[in-house]
């Protein structure tokens, strides 16, 4: 558990070298986020998102498509990343969350201004 720029986050590290991270790991993290505030960001970190599988003789992603799908469909904010990108991905996600909050507040201020102008107009009209 940590906090950056006022945004809480929880990190789950997996040092799996021969197996991909599947949806069950993402679901575990989602369950672990339950007692935390709704704004808490969940992060799964692996050594590398791309790696060479010597058994299959090919390159593969460290996360399965099901893991990405589970993270995207979750009501929680989940980041699937690797060691080299964790800080950048966390900063990007926090900035996105802050920008959504700013947009929400801007909309409320604009609604207030519109209502205030409407009230001023009605007061002038009925004087």
Secondary structure, DSSP 8 states (H G I E B T S, - for coil): -EEETTEEEEEEEE--SSS-B-HHHHHHHHHHTTTS-TT-EEEEEES-SEEEETTTTEEEESB-HHHHHHHHHSSSEEEEEEGGGHHHHHHHHHHHHHHHHHHHHHHHHHHHHHHHHHHHHHHHHT-
